[in-house]
């Protein structure tokens, strides 16, 4: 009987450690969020369901400075105004699109003024 109780306690401790692991990762991710220098790759979609086109964007922010974003059709990275910034999401506005970057997943969504949606996955450059 003592062996079963000890075994049960071991499993409970292991479960608790596994449950806390994502929290420690999230804390690490938030600690390094001040400076982001990312390359984002994904596809653009049109409203009428046209074929997706591959896109690559650069996305950079340093602390409280504005977001810099570069991509197809842009000669050099443009400065974007940050409209909201919290632990989960960074929202910004540039001349040709509105963007939302999700910090936990690395997803970047750009809504263009011409009606296109660009969905990208970002990784450190």
Secondary structure, 3 states (H helix, E strand, C coil): CHHHHHHHHHHHHHHHHHHHHHHHHHHHHHHCCCEEEEEEEEEEECCCCCCCEEEEEEEEEECCCCEEEECCCCCCCEEEEEEEECCCEEEEECCCEEEEEECCCCEEEEEECCCCEEEEEEEEC
